[in-house]
Amino acid sequence: MKNSKGKVRDFLKNKGMDPADIDIDRTCRLFLDEMDKGLAGRKSSLAMLPTYIETESRIPRNTPVIVMDAGGTNFRVATVAFGNGGKAAIENFRLFKMPGSAGKVSKEEFFRTMAGYIKHVARISESVGFCFSYPIEMFPSKDGRVLYFSKEIQAPHVQGQMIGENLNLAIAAAGLGPEKKMVLLNDTVAALLAGRADPSGRLFDTHIGFILGTGTNCSYVERNKNITKAKDLNPVGSQIINVESGAFGKAPRGTVDRKFDRSLTNPGVNVFEKMISGAYLGPVCMWTILAAAKAKLFSGATADRLAAITGLSTEDLSHFVYNPHGRDNVLSAALADADEQDAETLYRLVDRMIERAAKLTAINLSSVALKSGKGSNPTRPVCIVAEGTTYYHLTSLKQRVEYYLKQYLVDRKGVHYQTISVENATLIGAAIAGLTN
């Protein structure tokens, strides 16, 4: 009779979901091919959105800029200035509710509310760095058009509208001073830029912004000559590209992935994100556990208790892997009075799913680092500014990502990197965007 380890691996292999079957080099080549197609405007699962935000300009010292951060439910406002040593001073901070998060709002109410949020800082600076963490189409003016809202924001008439242009109209209507010079960006671009504010003086060859939290995405710096779908770019310049990597469609998905995806309200959308991010990893693990129970990997009593679970979060997975014998989450509770074989099988199953998420995350980061063409000199590595609760708090994920990056990106491809976290990365990155673009 096969042991627990063998049974789990055979089951996952049969379902097309075992991490051992994911070829890192092959999947990276697929990722890079999708990146090239996206830059050329050809059909691709990766949008590769130009941001028109550059990274070469020096960060002005002792010059305040207004920063705004529109997140899932919160809207943050502050001013930021960088001292002579490069340290960011965040002042005038206030926290508000995201317009449309508590109910449907009109276009006028949406922008009028945001203008009211910056009333206390409106006359401090003429420049605004605005981190807008929803899909936007950027323009050379650094303004952006809302493509659609996620995260349950109810503002249907704002879709298709220019953010900076309409906000400036609302600022003028409120009598809050002259028109602002606004730079729109998303959270991965803000994370990338925040890496430039490292006061330690470390030298990096380039920067990557990476988010793995509820969702996932990344950004990197690309040479304009490679962005052939965008017209009238200075070919000797460069700019940040928003990859929209959660939509990568060529990762090896298994039968459970596909069934899970079809059960959702947005099937076929952001399928890569549904394999690794915090909003989906718990649920797709639950579907995998139930499929394993149906395949009789557990005893009848344990299978029944697992089937009774009504919801499994990524946080539950983390607690279970950290302490499988505890009783503080639904997986541990389902193992009450179970034999050691069932407990070990469940642990190995969840552990392999986290391993898969780590390997796929490393593929994402390796592909973007390789596309940058930087990092061959170990004294000037690629700086990966990583943010997100899933990346830092899902038990053992970060260590496994680092393992695969060392094994593939460094040892096999000769690209050196360093991962950092920047406190208040969104606000600092938005400030740099507003000051330098």
Secondary structure, 3 states (H helix, E strand, C coil): CCCHHHHHHHHHHHCCCCHHHCCHHHHHHHHHHHHHHHHHCCCCCCCCEECCCCCCCCCCCCCCEEEEEECCCEEEEEEEEECCCCCEEEEEEEEEECCCCCCCCCHHHHHHHHHHHCCCCCCCCCEEEEEECCCEEECCCCCEEECCCCCCCCCHHHCCCEHHHHHHHHHHHCCCCCCCEEEEECHHHHHHHHHHHCCCCCCCCEEEEEEECCCEEEEEEEEHHHCCCCCCCCCCCEEEEECCHHHCCCCCCCHHHHHHHHCCCCCCCCCCHHHHCHHHHHHHHHHHHHHHHHCCCCCHHHHHHHHCCCCCCHHHHHHHHHCCCCCCCHHHHHCCCCCHHHHHHHHHHHHHHHHHHHHHHHHHHHHHHHHHCCCCCCCCCEEEEEECHHHHHCCCHHHHHHHHHHHHHHCCCCCCEEEECCCCHHHHHHHHHHHHC
